[in-house]
Amino acid sequence: MSSSFVIACVGKPSAGKSSFLNAVTDASAKVGNFPFTTIEPNQGIAYYPVDCPCRAAHAAKESCKPRYGWCADGRRFVPVRLLDVAGLVPGASEGRGLGNKFLDDLRQADVLIHVVDASGTTDDNGRETKGYDPVGDIQWLRKEIEDWVFGNMERRWGGIVRRHIAVKASIVDTMHAQLAGYGTVRSIVQRAVDQLHARFGSMDLDKWDMERVRDFVRVFLDERFPTVVALNKIDMPDADKNIAAIVRRYRGPDPRDGVRAENIVLTSALSECFLRKMAKQRIITYAPGDAEFSTDAPGLRPADERTQRRLDNISDLVLFRYGSTGVQDVIVRAVEVRGFVPVFPVKSFSVFPECILVRPGTTVREFARRLHSDIDRAYAGAETVGAIQLAEDDAIVAGKNNIIRFM
C-alpha cells in the first residue's frame, strides 16, 4: 500500500533541475524499500517528513521500524513519487522538442515543482547569458500548459456546447467530461467553476466566448496544477535582485501566472548535493534540511583546504543567510499545498509500520477500502488513540484521528 501522490519536477535546461533531483532523491543506505511496484527511469523517490506518533506513544526506539522510509528521533520520512518531466522548451504546447511527452507526463502529477535559475545566467533555452529575467521562465511554463489545455478545448468547443445543450448537463458535468483526460476529478472542476463565477459572474455555457473559455482554463489550472517555484542558485551574483523582484510580483491573495508567493522557495541544490556528499565521506555531520553542519564531531575526517573553503562559502552564503539549502522545504511545500494527510493504520497503538498520504476529505471507510478490499468487506468499525470510536463518514484529520485501528 502506498500513496498515489505524484510530484512532477520541471525546469528548462541548465536551471539546476538535475542537481535538484540528485539532491532530493539521494536516499541513504538505510532506505532500501519503496512502496511502489515499479520505478520508471524518469521517476525517483523523495521523502516528506512528518511527526511520527512513536514519540507521543513512548514506544521503544527500536519498535519504530517503518515498512517504507525511515524514522529518526520521532520524525518519519515518508516516500513520495517524484517524476522528472523532460522536454520543457518554448513551443512545447505545439509539439516542439519533447513537447508532447512533456505535457502528457504532467497528467500524472498532483503538483508541480518548477526549478528556476534565480541568478539570471541562463536564457529561455538554457544557454549561458547575463541579466536574464527569471520571471520569463515562470510565465513561459504557465503559458505552455495554458495553451495546451485551451487549444484542445477551442478545437472542440462547438461540439462541446451542442452536446451540453442536448443532454441538458450542468456546466460542471460538461467540463469534467472534457477535462478528465488531464487526470482531474469532479471536485477540482467544481471549484474552478465556482471561482470563475465568483470572479466574472455566472453565465450559461452556451453564452461563453473564447475569452471566457480561456478564463476558465486559467482558474482550472490554478486548481489542477498548483506550482511550487524552487528559486535555485540563490548563492550566485544577481540572485538577490531577482528574488526580490519575483517576490514583489507574486504578492497578493490570488495566484499570478499560476504562482502564489507562499509557494516560492529559495534553494541551492548544488550546496545540498555537496553537503550530502561530505556527510557520506564522514567529513561533516549533516542531515537534509538542517540549518548547519558540524566538522568537529568525533570520528570525522579532516577537510582539505579546498573543501573547507567551499564548506565555509555554503555556510556563509546559504545556510546563514537563508536557514537551509531549501531543498527539503520544496518537498514539504509540494505535499502541503495539496493538503495531503498522513495516516497511520495500526494493529497496536504502540507500533506504526506504515504512513500513507491521503487526499484531504478522505473518510475512514474510504481509507479502509483503499487499504485492502478484505478490510473493507470485513469492516466492523474503527477507532483512534484513546479508544475513540470513528464513524465511517468521519473525515480523517491530521493530529485528530489519523492513527486508525480497524476492528
N, C-alpha and C positions, 0 to 999 in steps of 0.2 A: 504494500500500500504506500502511495506517495502522493505528494502534492502535484496537481496538474499545472501549477503556476509556472509560467514561462516568461523570462525577461529576454528581449531582443536588444542586442548591442549594435549600434550603427555608428558610422563615422567615415568621413572622407579619408582617402589615403594620406598618411603622414600626420594625422591628427593625434596619434598616440593610442588608437584603438587596440592594436596588438599588444602594446605594453600594458594597457589597462586589463585586457583579458588575461594576460600572463600573470598579472598581479592578483587579480580577484579569483582566479581559478586555481591558484597554486596550493594544492592540497598537501597537507603534511603526511608523513609516513603512517600516522596512527589512523588515518581515514582511508579505509580500503573498500568500504561497501557503499554502493549508491542505490537508492530506491527506484532506479529506472532500468527497465529491461534492456534498452539499447541506447548507447551514446553515439550519435552520429558524428562524423568527422567535424562538422561545423557547430557542435554543441560541447558545452562544458558544464562544470558544477561549481556554483558559488555557494557561500554559506551565510545564512541570515541568523544573527544572534538574538536569542530570547532568554528571558529569565526561566531557569529550569526549576520546577517545583520540588526537586530533590532537596534544595536548601531549606525551604519552608517546612518540608516534611521531616527534617532532621535525619534524612536517610544516610546511611553509611556511604562514604565517598565511593567505595568500590562497587556499591549496588547500582549506581547510576551508569549503566553501560548501554548507551543508545544503540539501537539496531543500525541507524544511519547517522552520519555526522559524529559529533563528539560533545562531551560536557566537560567544562573546566571551571572549577570554583563557582558552581551554580549558574553558569552561562551555557546554554545549549546552542550549538551551532547546527542549524537545520539546513540540509542541502536544498538548493533550488536550481532549476534548469536555466542555463544561460545559452542563448542562441547567437552565434556570430553571423550577422547578416552582411553579406558581401554585395558589391555592385552598386554602392552609392556614388553616382556620378550625375552631373547635370543632364537632364533628359531621361532619367530612369523611367518616368511615367510614360515615355514614348518608346520604351524598349531599348534605349541606348545602353551599351555595355552589358552588364548582367541585370539590367533594369527589371525585366520580367521576373527573374528569380528573386531579386531583392524584394520586390513588392509582394510576391507570393509568400515569401518567408514571413513577412510581417503578419500574415493572417494567424499564425500560431501564437503570437505574443499577447500577453496581458498588459505589458507596459514596455516602453522603450527607454533605453539609456542612449543618449546621443553624446558621444565623445567629441568635444570641440576644442580646437587648438586656441587657447586663450592668448597666446603670445602674438598671434597675427603674423607668423612667419611662414605660413603655407597658404597658397591661394585656393580657389574653389575646386581646382583639380589636384590639389596636394603637392603642387610644385613650390619650391622654395622661393620666398619673396620677403618683402618688408612692408609693414604698415597695412596689412590686410585687416579688414573689419570682421571679426568673428560673428557678428550679428548676421552677416550674409549667410553663413552656414546654417544657422538656426532657421532663418526664413526659408532657405532653399529646401531643407528637409521637409518642412511642413507643406511647401508648395508642391513638391513632387507627390506626396501622399494625397493631398487635396485634389490635384489634377487627375490622379489615378482614379479615385472614387467618383469624382464629379464627371469625368469623361465617360465612365461606364454607365452612369445614370442618364447623362444627356443623350447618349445614343439610343437609349430605350425609352425615353420619357413619354413619348406619345402612347406607346403600348402600355406602359405602367398606368397612365391616367385612365385609358379606356377600360382596362381590367378593374381598376379601383372602382369606377362608376358602375360597371356591370355587376360586380359581386357585392356592391354596397359595403365594402370593407371600411374599417377605421383607418385613419392615417397611420397609426402605429402598426397595425397588422400589414398594411401595404408596404410600408417602408422596411419592416422587419423581413418580409419575404425577399425584398431586393438586396438587403444588406447581410443576410445570414451567411453568405459566402465569405464575408470578412471576419468570420469567427465571432460574431456578436450574438448577444442574447436579447430577448424582448425587453427586459428591464432597461438596458442601455438605450435602446431606441425610444422607449417611453420617456426617459429623462431628457433625451435630445429634443424630442417633440415639445415637451413641457418648457424647456429652455427657449426654444425657438418662439413659442407663443408668448412667453414672458418678455422676450426682448423685442419682438417685432409685431406682436398681435396675432390673434387667431385668424386662420384663413383656410377654407376648404382646399384640398389637394388640387382639384381641377382648376383652381384660380392661381396656382403657383406659376410664376415666370422663372426663367433660368437663374435670375439673381436670388430669388427665394430658395431655389434648389441648392445653390451654392452656399447660402447662409445655413441651410440645414446641414449640409455636408460638414461645414466648419464646426458647428456645435456637436454633431455626431462624433467627429474625430477627437474633440476635446474629451468626450466620454469614453470612446473606444480605445484610443491610443494615448493615454496620459504619458508625458515625456519628462524624464529626469535628465537635465543637462549636466554632464560632467565637464566642467571647465578645466581642461588639462593644461599642463606645462605652466603652472602658476608661479614657478620659481624663475621664469625666464624674463628678460627685459621686455618692457611694454605690457606685460601681463596685467599689472596693477591698473593701468589706464583702461585697458579693455574690459576688465572685470567690473570696474566702477560704472562704465557706460552701459554694460549689459544689465547690471542690477537696476540701474535707473530706468532702463527701458521697460523692464518687466515687472515693475512695481504696480500695484493695483489689484482690485478684487477679482477681476476677470482675466482669463488667460489671453495672452497675446502671442501670435504665431504658435499657438498650442502649448505655451510655456507659462508657468507661474513662478514668481520669484522664489517661493519656498521650495521649489523643485530644482533649483540651481545649486550645485555642489562643487566646491573648489577642490581640485585634485592634482596630485603629482604622481602619475603612475610609475614613472621610472624610479622615483625615490622609493616607492613601496617595493618595487621589484628588487632594488639594491638592498634595502633593509632586510628583506626576507632572505636574500642570498647570504648576507653577512651573518644572519642568525643561524642559518643552516651550517655555516662554516665555523660556528662557535666563536665568532669574533665579537658579537654583541648578543644581548638578550633583548628580544623584541617580539611582541605579539601584534597581529593585524589590528589596526585601529588605535594603537597606543599613541599617547602624546609625547612619548620619549623612549629612548633606548638606553641600555647600560653597557659600558665597556669594562667595568671593574668587578663584575660578578665572579665568584670562584669558578675556576675551570675554563675561563675564556682564553682564547689565543690573542696575542698582541697584534694590533693592526700595523701594517707598514705605513710609511709617510703618505703615500698617495691615497690609500684607503682612508686614513684618518682625516685627510683634508676633505675628501668627499663626504664623509660622515659629518664633519663639522659644518659643511655647507648645507646639508639636508637639515641638520639640527637648527641652524640659524634661519635659513630661507623658507623652510617648510613647516617643521614641527613647532618652532617657537612662534612663528607669525600666524599660523592657521590652526594649530592644535592637533593636527594629524595630517597624514597624506591624503585623506578624504576618500580613499578607495572603498573602505568598508562602509563609510557613510552613504555612498552611492547605492549600494545594495540594500541597505536599511531603508533608504528613502523609496527605492523602487518597489519594495514589498509594501511599505506602509501607505504609499499613495493610493494603492488599491484597497487598503483596509483589510487585508487578509488576516485571519485569526489563527493563532497557533493552538492546536487542540491535542491533548494528551489522552488517548484511550488506554485504560489500565485494567488490570485484573486485581491489583492491590494498590492502595493509595500511598505506598512507600517505594514502589518500583515504577519507573517511567521509561519503557523501552522505545516508544515512538512519539514523535511530534509531527503532526500533519497540518499544513496550512490549508485553510478552507475559506471560501468566499464569505464576505460579510452577509449576515442574514441566514446562513445555513442553520437549519433546525436540528434538534437532537436526532429525530427519526431519519432525516435526510443523511446525517452523518453515519448513522448505523447502516443505512442502505449502501452508502459509499464504501464503508469499511469492508463489508462482505455480505453477499446475498444470504448466507446462513444466519448471520447476526440479525438481519432484517426479518427473515422468516420466523426466527425463534424469539423475536423481540418480546420481552415481558416487563420492560421498564428500564430506567436508567437513574443513576444517582451521581452526585458530585461530592466533593470533600465535605465532611460533617454529616454524612448520611442524608443529605438534602435531596429529595426526590425531584426529578426533572420531568416535565411534560413533553410529549412528543413534539409539540409545536413550539417549544421554547427555542428562541434564537440563541446560538452559542456566542458568548461574550467573553473576551479575554479578561482574566482576573476574577470572573464571577462563576462561571460554570464550564470552563474549558478543560477541566480534568474530569473525565467521564468513565464510569464503570457501567457496563450493560449487564442486566440481570439475565 
